[in-house]
Amino acid sequence: MSDVAKPKVYVTRELPGKALEIIHERFDAEVWREYRPPPKHIIVEKVRNVDGLVPLLSDKIDAEVFDAGPKLKIIAQMAVGFDNIDVNEATRRGIYVTNTPEVLTETTADFAFALIMAVARRVVEADRYVRAGQWVVGWHPSMMLGRDVNGATLGIVGAGRIGSAVARRARGFGMRILYSDVVSRPELEKEVSTKRVDLDTLLKESDYVSLHVALSKETHHLINKEKLRLMKRTAYLINTSRGPVVDEGALFQALSEGKISGAALDVFEQEPTSLQNPLLKLNNLVVAPHISSASEQTRAKMAEMAAENLVAFFEGRKPPNLVNPQVLQIRPLPKQP
Ligand code: GLV
């Protein structure tokens, strides 16, 4: 293919693995090279002339972007979540949207479990304690007591791919597992002997509540003041899904008043979260900068998957991870080159 015939693509960050190699080989591609995300006005400017866009979850892709990019045909996001993209509007305009599911499931579940362990056994606090010179007694029966994970009840909110992978890990820890979901998961129930309950029951009975729902109008502030009040005083909340699923103001109150024991957050309502966020003053909170899928292997696979979705589309094949299949009725796939 000559250069002029190559579709034009804008990539909003340097991608790991072989993704950029794949993209540069097949497309006339421009890449935003900075570590920080491109400001919205740059995306709006860059999209003017492109056929495809590869954004990250931190790039807001909405009608303003679509208006600016009349040639845009596909958005191949490098993330499983796609709440940053106005998918309905994309579909209406015949723009394909793809994501990167499955390759990050186990890695994300590992991290959710790491957070459960960290908050329950005070791993981060213990590290700070030693480094701050507070470890002045070699061993004491009541030093840094946490709570057991083994034998406790884990409540999984949203037992999709990642929630199910967390449930499998919990089985190895001898936990009792409950889940709440909009659908029932009979296979998971058999596999890890879990039981579907309503959200309120899950919150009342669980020692650890781990969130694995996508962000939508229905799940925005799903965990609010009333829901936090249902949790046990000895319970912990773990969020590796999306920040706005939890009302941070309500969480701050619940944690500082001892209404729940602790929380571990990999995601925040605003990312990056401000150093002024009052949550960061609390000791019974473990935080991370949205890194649940951040292993070398998984990030490379996610980026390559985004690139492959792009390639499939321009080769006239249905992208393997199309999230808006209704678009096929609006814009047929391009003719095979
Ligand atoms: C990460 O949060 C993702 O959605 O892939």
Boltz pocket constraint, residues with backbone or C-beta under 6 A from the ligand:
constraints:
  - pocket:
      binder: B
      contacts: [[A, 57], [A, 78], [A, 79], [A, 80], [A, 81], [A, 82], [A, 100], [A, 104], [A, 240], [A, 241], [A, 293]]
      max_distance: 6.0
